[in-house]
Amino acid sequence: MKLLKERILEEGRVLPGNILKVDSFLNHRVDPLLFQEMAKEFRKRFGVEEIDKVLTIEVSGIAPAYAVALEYGVPMVFGKKTDSKTLGDECYTTEIHSFTKGNSYTAKMDSHLLNEGDRVLLIDDFLANGRALTGLIDLAEQANAEILGIGICIEKSFQKGGDLIRKTGYPLESLARIKSLENETVEFL
Ligand code: 5GP
C-alpha cells in the first residue's frame, strides 16, 4: 500500500535487532486517517463483506483492528495480556513469545465474547516470527470461529512469520512487506 510505504520511508527508524520503529504514526502516536485508509485496503483485498468480529492482541494490534472493525461496523475483541479482576474464569488462553520484549506471556480472551461459527478477521500491526499471530489463530480455533483472513500492516518478510502463517492456508494480506532493514535502510519486497 503506497501510502503506508511512504510513511515508513519518511518516518520509520531502524533500531538494532531488526526492529522498525514507527512510533510517530502506528505504535505510539496513531494517525487515524491512515488507519482508516488501511482498513479500507484490507476490506478491498479480502473481498469479504460478511464478518462478525475482528480479533487482535493488545496493545499495538488494537488500533488497526479497531479501524477494521469500524470499517465493517462489527465488534473488535482483543486478547488480554494482563490478568484483571474483570476477566471471568471462562477464557481461551494461549502462550505467546514476544519478539520485541523477548519474554513469553499468556493471552486470554473471554470465551463469551467469541462464539462458535463467528466469521472473523485477525489483524495485527507487525508480522515478524509469527508468534503473536499463531497465538491469535489458536484462540480463534479454540472457539471454532471461522478465520476468513489475516491482515498485517507491516510484514518483515526476512523473518520466518510470513512463511509460517501462509502454510496455515488462511489468506494473509500484508500492506507493506519489508525485504531488509540492513544498513539502517528500509527495503521493500
Ligand atoms: P511476532 O510474534 O510475529 O514475532 O512479532 C509480532 C509482534 O511483535 C507485533 O505484534 C509487534 O507488536 C511486535 N513487533 C515485531 N517486530 C516489530 C518491529 O520491527 N517493530 C515494532 N514496532 N514492533 C514489532
Residues whose N, C-alpha, C, O or C-beta is under 5 A from the ligand:
A	BS01	5GP	N18 I19 L20 K21 V22 N27 S60 H97 F99 T100 D124 F126 L127 A128 N129 G130 R131 A132 L133 G161
